Amino acid sequence: MIREWLTYITTRVDRRARKMGFLAECIAIEARHRRQAMAWSDHQQRTMQAISEAIAKCQQRRRVLVFGAALVLDLPLTELAANFQEVVLVDVLFLRSTRRRAAAFDNVTLLCHDLTQSLAEIEAGRAKAAMPDRFLDQNDIDLVLSINILSQLAIIPNAYLSRRFGADETRDEAMGRALVQRHLDYLQRFDCRVLLVTDIERVIEDRAGFEVTRFSALFDVPIPQIGAEWDWPIAPYGEIDAQHQVTHRIRACCWGPDCGRSKAVVRLAGPPDMALTITGVAPHVAVTTDLAEALADRLRAGDVLALSGDLGAGKSTFARAMIRSFDLQNADVPSPTFTLVQTYSGHQSQATGADQTAIEIAHFDFFRINDAFEVEEIGLEEFMSDHLCLIEWPQRVSAYLPPSCLHLGFDIIAGDQRQITITGNSEWAARLAGISIGEDRQ
């Protein structure tokens, strides 16, 4: 305890980081690591292996951003410094141990920064989650690492709000979901390779091996399913109490451009063959984005696109890219998982010239729909009459889809590979004939 106390009073940190509790939490994690070094070692090695694999997939290695680097317990810092011209460690604070390690490398920079860009509002008692945007305008970033930070983003803010402004489970749940979703959306906006390592579930077991409880570490916000998974015994028996242990289920998700030229070339056939299968899509984020932008030029108000596929298959990536293609490049495009629908007012370029026409867009996510009453309550049929509608999880509202709906099925093949199947009627075949993407992507 004396060691932790001395660290607390001698560490240089931002006033807000100390006041809200970030410093105390960081010191506690470091102390737990000292106690549980053996139990944590496998998790640390697996995390570093995932980072090494992400480095190997980078064609250029100019600058790497590391989000969640206050302790660097799970970072291969020597490997990062040897492979990149600049390594930028980003977190709300850094302990002295981290500063000492970073000082050994001339190309490692420490940047104290609020990853949520929301702490000022939260400190004032306003439970608002901003859309982070720092670094997005920098074109020399070749790798972004978000390491064991996603599930932690809401812990201190929610604890602070409860301590200073009173407990409110509804507020904390909404705040947690928003902070997690904003960080995921933020990562998706980087035009480079991204590695996300995060705990997705927390499991508490008793001495008899009985599972006492299991719950989402991410407030039930879905993340991509691609990548390796493993268990991290973060609090073995005796750490919290003698009768229980806590284990985190970890997932490593990597996406973005692969080395070299994309092998995916997408061509939409004309009539009468409207069934199209795209295979070997790699990298899927880049090609899915190109496909969305290419299709957007052929769409109009009243069109309905049904986007089917498992979590992480590419539906949200496709929808986000399509929405932004309607003169909304800098728009915040959050997932409508909890709101069911998000609407946007965009503009569409005309094939005949530079003029643009206004278009209203509605993005639906029916993953959590329970019954038909909710569909009717949000007015799906009304939206379909005068909006371009993008519908995720359309199988849950199949009775409401028009015969003219264009169906896009997203399937995970392996890693970054995707199979996308596009199906529509003869009118769609005529409208989309001749679209071709992918030949020139580097």
Buried (B, 14 or more C-beta within 10 A) or exposed (E): EEEEEEBBEEBEBBEBBBEBBBBBBBBEBBBBBEEBEEBBEEBBEBBBEBBEBBBEBBEBBBBBBBBBBBBBBBBBBEBBBEBBEBBBBBBBBBBEBBBEBBEEBEEBEBBBBBBBBBBEBBBEEEBEBBBBEBBEEEEEBBBBBBBBBBBBBBBBBBBBBBEEBEEBEEBBBBBBBBBBBBBBBBBBBBBBBBBBBBBBBBBBBEEEEEEEEEEBBBBBBBBBBBBBEBBBBBBBBEBEEEEBBBBBBBBBBBBBBBEEEBBBBBBBBBEEEBEBEBEEBBBBBBBBBBBBBBBBEBBEBBBBBBBBBEBBBBBBBBBBBBBBBBBBEEBBBBBBBBEBBBEBEBEBBEEEEEEEEEBBBBBBBBBEBEEEEBBEEBEBEEBBEEBBBBBBBBEBBEEBBEEEBBBBBBBBBEBBBBBBBBBBEEEBBEBBBEBEBBEEBE
